[in-house]
Amino acid sequence: MPSARILRALFSVSDKRGAVEFARELRRLGVEILSTGGTARALREGGVEIVEIDAFTGFPEMLDGRVKTLHPKVHAGILHRRDDPAHLSTMEEHGLEPIDLVVVNLYPFEQTVARPDVTWEEAVEQIDIGGPTLIRSAAKNHADVTVACRPEQYGPVLEEMRRLGGATSPELRRRLALEAFRRTAEYDRAISGYFSRVIEEPSAAGEAASALPQRLEISLPRRRLMRYGENPHQAAGLYGDYLESFEQLHGKELSYNNLLDLAAATELAARLGRRGAAVAIIKHSNPCGAAASASVAEAWRDALATDPQSASGGIVAASQPIDAPAAEAMGAHFIELCAAPGYAAEALDILRRKKNRILLRSAGTRWLPSPSDLVIRSLPEGLLVQTADAAETSAADLRVVTKRAPSDAEMAALLFGWDVVRSVKSNAIVFATDRRTLGVGAGQMSRVDSARLAVLKARDAGLDLKGSAVASDAFFPFPDGLLVAADAGATAAIQPGGSVRDAEVIAAADERGMAMVFTGRRHFRH
């Protein structure tokens, strides 16, 4: 494919950023500018000489602008092959002229339907017809035609035109064609997604079904390649904008496992942060310690004390900015990554002493999931999709099932443990006070083994479980797990309930004088 010199360009843009400047530079390079509607007005007001599209086609814009560029003279000008004698003969026979550059971006459909008050009529009017057709025509004929569908592409086009005497290279045209087809596919997905939400989902059976789309369409840009995946022999990349809300201040490149643990740490820190300054320490997607206190430094010490051995090399998230005392407390410890809403200058100096330690500052990240978020996991040749576990539980939601109701102090400890246990891989058991974890048992195949592990971890850390609360992410299927907790010193328990042996478990709690509440909701995390 030879270099394609640009002599005529067609402009029709909703996003007018940089359009006037781009058109002005094209005119300096001798390019004739065709334009439509509001774009023509903006260019003319910017001092750019243009030819109105109806003057070019000899046919007026009509139907409130719905029909502007849908004309044979426009699309023949774009689509004809410059190396085909029959095409050139047809162009000459009908008095048709080439269009070498198409500068088009689309009606803001995505932004329109994102408004909570958008009407069906407003959404339909923002469906662009001529724009995608122009983009696809130009992208198809990229052998001869250049297409720019985003303002960020204007600079590279001008740079090549100046370098190549008004032409663009085949390599640039191919790359722009790829981006053009991606954009129109993305646009069509947005439209079909909106129609699906409005038309199909309200008729789906049941509340749970209505939260899931009839057809799942996913299109995310790859933002970065990771060093590797869970293991060095696996390739991995990050798709989507998750890291756009973090600023890396120090340390080595983020890894796949770092990001998984970061998401878990920030969610738990945000949930506990309602009680004060919170710190969550995550290792292999499980909390090995979490606390909320009057300061980040105090919360760090309490979280670390739960399991200092496992915390080595962990991922840490704080719900409040890290000050100098907190940084001093953390400084000597092996922390792989630390995330917080901010850092005092002195704190940064301290934490940066470890060369590879990753420091992230969040910039408005929504750390807690919302009920409308979808959680997606892969299967061979398929995906599992569910709504996020965003349900909240308060004291008013709990049902006391034992003879003794929990005291105020026990209730606070139960709710703290319940907030933590939902972040632990099931089967999950957490011993807690009203402000910190004492023992965590994660991922065992039987609940009683998780209870034993949590007790063992607490004892290894030198922590006394006397008077603690125990939280279980799902029901106790037998009394044995509860009795392990009672023998270790727990005086109160929180669990979903729902076992066929609930009566036996409740009786065991009464025999030990424990208070127990049912939530009616479990928090499995597989």
C-alpha positions in Angstrom: 0.0 0.0 0.0 1.6 3.3 -1.0 1.5 6.4 1.2 -1.9 8.1 0.9 -1.7 11.9 0.4 -4.6 13.7 2.1 -6.3 16.4 -0.1 -9.8 16.5 1.4 -11.1 15.7 4.9 -14.6 15.3 6.3 -15.2 16.6 9.9 -18.2 15.6 12.0 -17.5 15.5 15.7 -19.6 15.6 18.9 -16.4 15.8 21.0 -14.9 19.0 19.7 -11.7 19.0 21.7 -8.8 19.9 19.5 -11.0 19.8 16.3 -10.5 23.5 15.4 -6.7 23.3 15.9 -6.5 20.1 13.9 -8.6 21.5 11.0 -6.5 24.7 11.1 -3.3 22.8 10.7 -4.8 20.7 7.9 -5.7 23.8 6.0 -2.1 25.0 6.3 -1.1 21.7 4.7 -3.5 22.4 1.8 -6.4 20.1 2.8 -9.9 21.1 1.9 -12.3 20.7 4.8 -15.9 19.4 4.5 -18.1 19.6 7.6 -21.6 19.2 9.0 -24.0 21.0 11.3 -22.6 22.1 14.7 -19.0 21.0 13.7 -19.1 23.4 10.7 -20.2 26.2 12.9 -17.5 25.5 15.4 -14.8 25.4 12.7 -16.0 28.5 11.0 -16.1 30.4 14.3 -12.5 29.2 14.8 -11.5 30.8 11.6 -11.3 27.6 9.5 -12.5 27.8 5.9 -14.9 24.9 5.3 -17.3 23.5 2.7 -20.7 22.6 4.1 -21.6 19.0 3.4 -24.9 19.9 1.6 -22.9 22.1 -0.8 -20.6 19.1 -1.5 -23.4 16.6 -2.0 -26.0 19.0 -3.5 -28.5 17.6 -1.1 -29.6 19.3 2.1 -29.3 18.0 5.7 -32.8 16.9 6.8 -35.0 15.3 9.4 -33.5 17.4 12.3 -30.0 16.3 11.3 -30.7 12.6 11.2 -29.7 12.5 7.5 -26.5 14.5 6.7 -23.7 12.3 5.4 -25.7 9.3 4.3 -25.2 10.1 0.6 -23.5 8.2 -2.3 -21.2 11.2 -3.0 -19.8 11.0 0.5 -19.4 7.2 0.8 -18.2 6.8 -2.8 -15.6 9.4 -2.0 -14.4 7.4 0.9 -14.9 3.8 -0.3 -13.6 3.8 -3.9 -10.3 2.1 -4.5 -7.6 4.4 -5.8 -5.8 1.6 -7.6 -8.9 0.2 -9.4 -9.4 1.6 -12.9 -13.1 0.7 -12.9 -13.6 2.5 -9.6 -11.8 5.6 -10.9 -13.9 5.5 -14.1 -17.1 5.3 -12.1 -16.0 8.3 -10.0 -15.2 10.3 -13.1 -18.5 9.3 -14.8 -20.6 10.5 -11.9 -18.6 13.6 -11.0 -17.5 12.1 -7.6 -14.5 13.4 -5.6 -12.3 11.6 -3.1 -12.4 12.0 0.6 -9.0 11.0 2.1 -9.4 11.7 5.8 -12.5 11.1 8.0 -12.5 12.9 11.3 -15.6 11.6 13.2 -16.5 10.9 16.8 -19.9 9.7 17.9 -22.9 11.1 19.7 -22.4 10.8 23.5 -24.7 7.8 23.9 -22.8 6.3 26.8 -22.8 9.5 28.8 -26.5 10.1 28.1 -27.7 6.7 29.3 -25.4 7.0 32.4 -27.7 9.7 33.7 -30.2 8.3 36.2 -33.0 10.5 34.9 -32.5 9.7 31.2 -35.7 9.0 29.2 -36.1 6.3 26.5 -36.6 9.1 23.9 -33.4 10.9 24.9 -31.4 7.7 24.7 -32.8 6.8 21.2 -32.0 10.3 19.8 -28.4 9.9 20.9 -27.9 6.8 18.7 -25.5 7.9 16.0 -26.2 6.4 12.6 -24.1 8.5 10.1 -21.0 8.6 12.4 -20.4 4.8 12.7 -21.1 4.4 9.0 -18.5 7.0 8.1 -16.0 5.5 10.5 -16.5 2.0 9.2 -16.3 3.1 5.6 -13.0 4.8 6.2 -11.6 2.0 8.3 -12.6 -0.6 5.6 -10.8 1.4 2.9 -7.7 2.1 5.1 -5.5 1.2 2.1 -6.2 4.7 0.9 -8.2 6.6 3.6 -7.1 7.8 7.1 -9.7 7.7 9.9 -9.5 9.6 13.3 -12.2 8.8 15.8 -10.6 10.3 18.9 -9.0 13.7 19.5 -5.8 11.9 20.8 -5.2 10.7 17.2 -5.0 14.1 15.7 -1.3 14.6 16.7 0.0 11.4 15.2 -1.8 12.1 11.9 -0.4 15.6 11.6 3.1 14.4 12.6 3.1 11.9 9.7 1.6 14.3 7.2 4.4 16.8 7.9 7.0 14.1 7.7 5.6 12.4 4.5 4.6 15.5 2.5 0.9 15.4 3.3 0.5 11.6 3.4 0.1 9.0 6.1 1.8 5.6 6.3 0.1 2.3 5.8 1.1 1.3 9.3 -0.6 4.3 10.8 -3.8 3.8 8.7 -4.0 0.1 9.8 -3.6 1.0 13.4 -6.2 3.7 13.2 -8.6 1.3 11.4 -8.2 -1.2 14.2 -9.0 1.5 16.8 -12.0 2.6 14.7 -13.5 -0.8 14.5 -13.0 -1.2 18.3 -14.8 2.1 18.8 -17.8 1.2 16.7 -18.0 -2.2 18.4 -17.9 -0.6 21.8 -20.6 1.8 20.8 -22.9 -0.9 19.6 -22.3 -2.8 22.8 -23.4 0.2 24.8 -26.6 0.6 22.8 -27.5 -3.1 23.0 -26.7 -3.1 26.7 -29.0 -0.2 27.3 -31.8 -1.8 25.3 -31.3 -5.1 27.2 -31.5 -3.3 30.6 -34.7 -1.4 29.7 -36.5 -4.1 27.6 -35.5 -7.5 28.9 -34.4 -7.2 32.5 -37.5 -5.8 34.1 -39.4 -8.9 32.8 -36.8 -11.4 34.1 -38.1 -13.7 36.8 -37.0 -12.7 40.3 -34.9 -9.9 41.7 -31.6 -11.9 41.4 -32.2 -12.6 37.7 -33.1 -9.0 36.9 -29.7 -7.9 38.3 -27.9 -9.9 35.6 -27.9 -9.0 31.9 -29.5 -11.4 29.4 -26.2 -11.3 27.4 -22.9 -10.3 28.9 -20.8 -8.0 26.7 -17.3 -7.2 27.9 -14.9 -4.9 26.2 -12.0 -3.5 28.3 -8.7 -2.1 27.1 -5.5 -3.7 28.3 -3.9 -1.1 30.5 -0.7 -2.9 31.4 1.1 -6.2 31.1 2.0 -7.8 34.4 5.4 -9.3 35.1 3.6 -12.7 35.2 0.4 -14.2 36.6 0.0 -16.2 39.8 3.2 -18.1 38.8 6.1 -17.1 36.6 5.2 -19.4 33.7 1.7 -17.6 33.3 1.2 -14.5 31.3 -1.0 -11.8 32.8 -2.4 -8.4 32.1 -4.7 -5.8 33.7 -7.8 -4.8 31.7 -9.9 -1.8 32.6 -9.4 1.2 34.8 -8.8 -0.2 38.3 -5.4 1.4 38.7 -6.5 4.8 37.3 -7.6 5.6 40.8 -4.2 4.9 42.4 -1.0 6.9 42.1 2.2 4.9 42.7 4.6 6.9 44.8 7.4 4.3 45.2 8.6 0.8 44.6 8.7 -1.9 42.1 6.2 -2.9 39.4 2.9 -4.2 40.6 2.2 -7.9 40.1 -0.9 -9.9 39.4 -1.0 -11.2 43.0 -0.4 -7.7 44.3 -3.6 -6.5 42.7 -5.7 -9.3 43.9 -4.5 -8.7 47.5 -4.8 -4.9 47.1 -8.5 -5.2 46.2 -9.1 -7.4 49.3 -7.2 -5.2 51.6 -8.8 -1.9 50.5 -12.3 -3.4 50.8 -11.7 -4.6 54.3 -10.0 -1.4 55.4 -13.0 0.6 54.1 -15.5 -1.6 55.9 -13.7 -1.3 59.2 -12.9 2.4 58.6 -16.4 3.3 59.8 -15.1 2.7 63.3 -12.1 4.9 63.1 -8.6 4.6 61.6 -8.5 1.1 60.1 -5.7 -1.2 58.9 -6.1 -4.5 57.1 -3.1 -6.8 56.4 -3.8 -9.3 53.6 -1.7 -12.3 52.6 -2.8 -14.6 49.7 -6.2 -13.0 49.7 -6.9 -13.6 53.4 -6.7 -11.2 56.3 -3.9 -12.1 58.7 -4.9 -9.2 60.9 -7.2 -6.2 60.9 -8.0 -3.5 63.4 -9.7 -0.1 63.9 -8.5 2.4 66.4 -8.0 6.1 67.2 -4.9 6.3 64.9 -3.4 4.4 62.0 -0.4 3.6 64.2 -2.5 1.9 66.9 -4.6 0.1 64.3 -1.4 -1.2 62.6 0.0 -2.5 65.9 -3.2 -4.4 66.7 -3.6 -5.8 63.2 0.0 -6.9 63.1 -0.2 -8.6 66.5 -2.9 -11.0 65.3 -0.4 -13.0 63.2 3.0 -11.2 62.8 4.6 -14.2 61.1 2.0 -14.4 58.4 1.9 -10.6 58.0 5.5 -10.6 56.7 5.4 -9.7 53.1 1.8 -8.8 53.3 -0.4 -6.2 51.5 -1.5 -3.3 53.8 -4.4 -0.9 53.4 -5.2 2.0 55.7 -8.5 3.8 55.7 -6.9 7.1 56.7 -3.8 8.9 55.6 -0.5 7.6 57.1 1.3 10.0 59.3 4.8 9.8 60.7 4.0 7.8 63.8 2.3 5.1 61.7 5.2 5.1 59.2 7.7 4.7 62.1 5.6 1.7 63.4 5.5 0.1 59.9 8.9 1.1 58.7 11.1 -1.8 59.7 8.5 -4.5 58.9 8.5 -6.3 55.5 5.5 -4.8 53.7 5.2 -5.7 50.1 2.6 -3.0 49.3 0.9 -0.2 51.3 -2.2 1.7 50.1 -3.7 4.7 51.8 -5.7 7.9 50.9 -2.5 9.9 51.6 0.8 10.1 53.3 2.5 12.8 55.3 5.8 14.0 53.8 7.8 12.6 56.7 5.9 9.3 56.5 6.9 9.0 52.8 10.5 9.6 53.7 10.4 6.8 56.2 8.5 4.2 54.1 10.6 4.9 51.0 13.7 3.6 52.9 12.8 0.1 51.6 13.7 0.3 47.9 11.1 -2.2 46.6 8.2 -1.4 48.9 5.2 -0.4 46.7 3.4 2.7 48.0 0.1 3.7 46.5 -2.1 6.7 47.1 -5.7 6.3 46.3 -7.5 9.1 44.4 -11.1 8.6 45.0 -11.2 4.8 44.6 -14.5 3.3 45.6 -13.1 0.6 47.8 -16.5 -1.0 48.8 -18.5 -2.9 46.2 -22.0 -1.7 45.4 -25.0 -4.0 44.9 -25.0 -3.4 41.2 -21.4 -4.5 40.7 -20.9 -7.8 39.0 -18.2 -10.3 40.0 -16.9 -12.4 37.1 -14.9 -15.6 37.3 -13.8 -17.8 34.4 -14.6 -21.4 33.7 -13.4 -23.5 30.7 -15.4 -22.0 27.8 -17.6 -19.9 30.1 -18.0 -17.4 32.9 -19.7 -17.4 36.2 -21.3 -14.0 37.1 -22.8 -12.9 40.3 -23.7 -9.6 42.0 -21.2 -8.4 44.5 -21.6 -9.3 48.2 -22.4 -5.8 49.2 -25.1 -6.6 51.9 -24.7 -4.8 55.2 -25.6 -6.1 58.6 -26.4 -4.0 61.7 -27.4 -4.9 65.3 -31.1 -4.5 64.3 -30.7 -7.3 61.7 -29.6 -9.9 64.3 -31.7 -12.4 66.0 -30.8 -13.6 69.5 -31.3 -17.4 69.6 -29.8 -18.2 73.0 -31.1 -17.7 76.5 -28.6 -15.0 77.1 -28.4 -11.9 74.9 -25.0 -10.4 74.1 -23.9 -7.4 76.2 -23.2 -4.1 74.4 -19.5 -5.0 74.4 -20.1 -8.4 73.0 -22.4 -7.0 70.3 -19.7 -4.6 69.2 -17.2 -7.5 69.0 -19.7 -9.7 67.1 -20.3 -7.0 64.5 -16.6 -6.3 64.1 -15.9 -10.1 63.6 -18.8 -10.3 61.1 -17.3 -7.5 59.1 -13.9 -9.3 59.0 -15.1 -12.9 58.4 -16.8 -11.9 55.1 -13.3 -11.1 53.8 -11.9 -14.5 54.8 -11.9 -17.5 52.4 -14.4 -20.1 53.5 -14.7 -22.0 55.7 -13.9 -19.0 57.8 -13.7 -18.4 61.5 -12.6 -15.2 63.2 -12.1 -14.4 66.9 -12.4 -10.7 67.6 -12.9 -7.9 70.1 -14.8 -4.7 69.2 -11.7 -3.2 67.5 -9.3 -6.0 66.4 -8.9 -9.5 65.2 -7.4 -12.1 67.6 -7.4 -15.3 65.5 -8.3 -16.1 61.9 -9.0 -19.6 60.5 -9.3 -19.6 56.7 -10.0 -22.0 53.9 -10.3 -25.3 55.7 -12.4 -28.1 54.3 -14.3 -28.4 57.7 -15.5 -25.6 59.9 -14.2 -27.2 63.1 -10.7 -27.3 61.6 -11.0 -23.6 60.8 -12.0 -23.0 64.4 -9.0 -25.0 65.7 -6.6 -23.2 63.3 -7.9 -19.8 64.5 -7.3 -20.8 68.1 -3.8 -22.1 67.3 -2.9 -18.9 65.5 -4.1 -16.8 68.4 -2.1 -18.8 70.9 1.0 -18.7 68.7 0.7 -14.9 68.7 0.3 -14.9 72.5 -3.2 -13.6 72.4 -5.9 -14.5 75.0 -9.3 -15.4 73.6 -11.0 -15.2 76.9 -14.1 -12.9 76.5 -13.8 -12.8 72.7 -16.5 -13.1 70.1 -16.4 -15.7 67.4 -17.7 -15.1 63.8 -18.5 -17.9 61.3 -19.2 -17.0 57.7 -21.7 -19.9 57.4 -23.7 -22.0 59.8 -22.1 -24.4 62.3 -23.2 -27.8 60.9 -22.5 -29.4 64.2 -21.8 -28.1 67.7 -18.1 -29.1 67.5 -16.8 -25.9 66.0 -18.7 -23.8 68.5 -17.4 -25.9 71.4 -13.8 -25.3 70.2 -14.5 -21.6 70.4 -16.1 -21.9 73.8 -13.2 -23.9 75.2 -10.8 -21.3 73.9 -12.7 -18.6 75.8 -15.2 -17.1 73.4 -18.4 -15.8 75.2 -20.4 -14.8 72.1 -21.0 -16.1 68.6 -22.4 -14.8 65.4 -23.4 -17.0 62.5 -26.0 -17.1 59.7 -28.0 -20.0 61.1 -30.0 -22.4 58.9 -28.5 -25.8 59.8 -30.7 -28.8 60.3 -28.8 -29.0 63.6 -29.4 -25.4 64.7 -31.2 -26.6 67.8 -28.2 -28.7 68.9 -25.8 -25.8 68.3 -28.0 -23.4 70.3 -28.3 -25.9 73.1 -24.5 -26.2 73.2 -24.2 -22.5 73.4 -26.7 -22.3 76.2 -24.8 -25.0 78.2 -21.6 -22.9 78.0 -23.5 -19.7 78.8 -22.6 -18.2 75.5 -24.7 -15.5 73.7 -25.4 -16.3 70.1 -27.0 -14.3 67.3 -28.2 -15.4 63.8 -27.7 -13.0 60.8 -29.9 -15.0 58.4 -27.2 -14.3 55.7 -23.9 -16.0 55.0 -20.7 -14.7 53.5 -19.0 -17.5 51.6 -15.9 -16.3 49.8 -14.5 -19.0 47.6 
